[in-house]
Amino acid sequence: MEERNLELAKKEIEEALKLVEDMEFVLNEEKASESMIKEKFNFLSKKVQDLENILKLEGIL
C-alpha cells in the first residue's frame, strides 16, 4: 500500500472511530436530536465510503 494512501486510510479510520464515540456519548446522554443523529450518521457513511475507495484503489477490496 502506498504510504500516502496508508496515511489517508489511517486518518479516515481515526475520524470514523471518533465519530462513533461521539455518537455513542450523545445517544447515551439522550441529548441528540433526530437531525443531529442523521447528520453524524451521514458523515460517518461518507468516511466509510472514503475508506472503502482507498482500499479498492489499493486492490485490498
C-alpha positions as CSV (number, residue, x, y, z in Angstrom):
1,M,0.0,0.0,0.0
2,E,1.4,3.4,-0.9
3,E,2.5,5.5,2.1
4,R,0.2,8.3,1.2
5,N,-2.9,6.0,0.9
6,L,-1.9,4.3,4.1
7,E,-1.8,7.6,6.0
8,L,-5.1,8.6,4.4
9,A,-6.7,5.3,5.4
10,K,-5.4,5.7,8.9
11,K,-6.9,9.2,9.1
12,E,-10.3,8.1,7.8
13,I,-10.4,5.2,10.4
14,E,-9.4,7.5,13.2
15,E,-12.1,10.1,12.3
16,A,-14.7,7.4,11.9
17,L,-13.9,5.9,15.3
18,K,-14.0,9.3,16.9
19,L,-17.4,10.0,15.3
20,V,-18.8,6.7,16.6
21,E,-17.6,7.5,20.1
22,D,-19.2,10.9,19.9
23,M,-22.5,9.4,18.6
24,E,-22.4,6.9,21.4
25,F,-21.9,9.6,24.0
26,V,-24.7,11.7,22.6
27,L,-27.1,8.8,22.4
28,N,-26.3,7.7,26.0
29,E,-26.9,11.2,27.3
30,E,-30.2,11.4,25.3
31,K,-29.3,14.9,24.1
32,A,-29.4,14.0,20.4
33,S,-32.0,15.4,18.1
34,E,-33.0,13.4,15.1
35,S,-31.3,15.9,12.8
36,M,-28.1,15.7,14.8
37,I,-28.1,11.9,14.6
38,K,-28.8,12.0,10.9
39,E,-26.0,14.5,10.3
40,K,-23.5,12.4,12.2
41,F,-24.6,9.2,10.5
42,N,-24.3,10.8,7.1
43,F,-20.8,12.0,7.9
44,L,-19.9,8.5,9.2
45,S,-21.2,6.9,6.0
46,K,-19.1,9.3,3.9
47,K,-16.0,8.4,5.9
48,V,-16.6,4.7,5.5
49,Q,-17.2,5.2,1.7
50,D,-13.9,7.2,1.5
51,L,-12.1,4.3,3.3
52,E,-13.6,1.8,1.0
53,N,-12.5,3.7,-2.0
54,I,-8.9,3.8,-0.7
55,L,-8.9,0.1,-0.1
56,K,-10.3,-0.6,-3.6
57,L,-7.7,1.7,-5.1
58,E,-5.0,-0.4,-3.4
59,G,-6.6,-3.7,-4.5
60,I,-7.4,-4.7,-1.0
61,L,-11.2,-4.9,-1.6
